Amino acid sequence: MNRRRAREYVLKLLFQFEFTGSRVDLFSPQDFWPQEKDAEELRGFAGALFRGTVEHIGEIDRVIQAAAEHWDLQRMAAVDRNIIRLAVYEVLFRKDIPPAATINEALEIAKKYSAPEAGPFINGLLDRVVKEAGRQGER
């Protein structure tokens, strides 16, 4: 299973969730999801990340706001905000995923979906969250 690809699906789901303000049906439409052999595992991982992020979004947003000195969460680009939300969920609630892997994945996704200047901002913010969560040095 390609975890980055799963995270890209989660980014799209979070973006949709944020703009519709409603629950997102994880398994519809069917053409949203790949039909390859590991698709079920990919959907499972993506679904767990999406549900966890949405379930804890209030706490996640408070952590982001505290770490983003002089930046208002709602003024961040929507794509960046949702990349950061997913990564912060992983840092705070998924101890099975090393923070370095989370940050690397967030930066790679930002390269694909965001502006070139987003990388340093996302990296700095996530690094601060990792340190404040006491997870620096984990591999």
C-alpha positions in Angstrom: 0.0 0.0 0.0 1.2 3.5 -0.8 0.7 5.6 2.3 1.4 8.8 0.6 -1.4 8.1 -1.9 -3.7 7.4 1.0 -2.7 10.7 2.6 -3.5 12.5 -0.7 -7.0 11.0 -0.6 -7.3 12.2 3.0 -6.3 15.7 2.0 -9.0 15.7 -0.7 -11.6 14.4 1.8 -10.6 17.0 4.5 -10.8 19.7 1.8 -14.3 18.6 0.9 -15.3 18.3 4.5 -14.1 21.8 5.3 -16.0 23.4 2.4 -19.2 21.4 2.6 -19.4 21.6 6.4 -21.0 18.1 6.4 -20.0 14.5 6.8 -18.2 13.0 3.9 -19.1 9.5 2.7 -15.8 7.8 2.7 -16.7 5.1 0.3 -18.6 7.0 -2.3 -18.3 7.9 -5.1 -16.7 4.7 -6.1 -14.7 6.3 -8.9 -12.9 8.4 -6.2 -11.0 5.3 -5.0 -8.6 3.2 -6.9 -9.6 -0.2 -8.0 -6.2 -1.9 -7.7 -5.4 -4.9 -5.6 -4.4 -3.0 -2.4 -7.3 -0.5 -2.7 -9.1 -2.0 0.4 -6.0 -1.5 2.6 -5.5 2.0 1.2 -9.2 2.9 1.9 -8.8 1.5 5.4 -5.7 3.5 6.2 -7.1 6.7 4.6 -10.5 6.2 6.4 -8.8 5.9 9.8 -6.7 9.0 9.2 -9.7 11.0 8.0 -12.0 9.9 10.8 -9.4 10.6 13.4 -8.6 14.0 12.1 -12.2 15.0 11.9 -12.9 13.6 15.4 -10.1 15.6 16.9 -10.3 18.7 14.7 -11.0 21.1 17.5 -8.0 20.0 19.5 -5.9 19.9 16.3 -6.8 23.4 15.3 -6.0 24.7 18.8 -2.5 23.1 18.6 -1.9 24.5 15.1 -3.0 28.0 16.2 -0.7 27.9 19.3 2.2 26.8 17.1 1.5 29.3 14.3 2.7 32.5 15.9 1.3 35.5 14.1 -0.7 33.4 11.7 -4.5 33.0 12.0 -5.6 29.5 11.1 -8.3 30.7 8.8 -6.0 32.9 6.8 -3.7 29.9 5.9 -4.3 28.5 2.5 -7.0 25.8 2.7 -4.7 23.1 1.2 -1.9 24.0 3.6 -4.3 24.1 6.6 -5.6 20.6 5.8 -2.1 19.1 5.1 -1.1 20.5 8.5 -4.3 19.1 10.2 -3.6 15.6 8.9 0.0 15.8 10.0 -0.8 17.1 13.5 -3.4 14.3 13.9 -0.6 11.8 13.1 1.8 13.4 15.5 -0.6 13.6 18.4 -2.7 10.5 18.0 -0.8 8.0 15.8 2.2 6.8 17.8 2.8 4.0 15.2 3.9 6.6 12.7 7.2 8.3 13.3 7.0 12.1 13.3 9.9 12.4 10.8 7.9 10.3 8.4 4.8 12.4 9.0 6.7 15.6 8.3 8.3 14.2 5.2 5.0 13.0 3.8 3.4 16.4 4.5 6.2 18.2 2.7 6.0 15.9 -0.3 2.2 16.4 -0.5 2.7 20.1 -0.2 5.1 20.1 -3.2 2.4 18.5 -5.2 -0.7 20.4 -4.1 0.5 23.7 -2.7 2.7 26.7 -3.6 6.5 26.4 -3.5 6.8 28.7 -0.4 4.4 26.4 1.6 7.2 23.9 2.4 9.3 25.9 4.8 6.1 27.2 6.6 4.7 23.7 7.0 8.0 22.2 8.0 8.6 24.9 10.7 5.1 24.6 12.1 5.2 20.8 12.2 8.6 20.8 13.8 7.3 23.0 16.6 4.3 20.7 17.1 6.5 17.6 17.3 8.8 19.3 19.9 5.9 20.5 22.0 4.3 17.1 21.8 7.6 15.6 23.1 8.1 13.4 20.1 11.3 14.8 18.7 14.0 12.1 18.2 11.4 9.4 17.5 12.1 7.4 14.4 
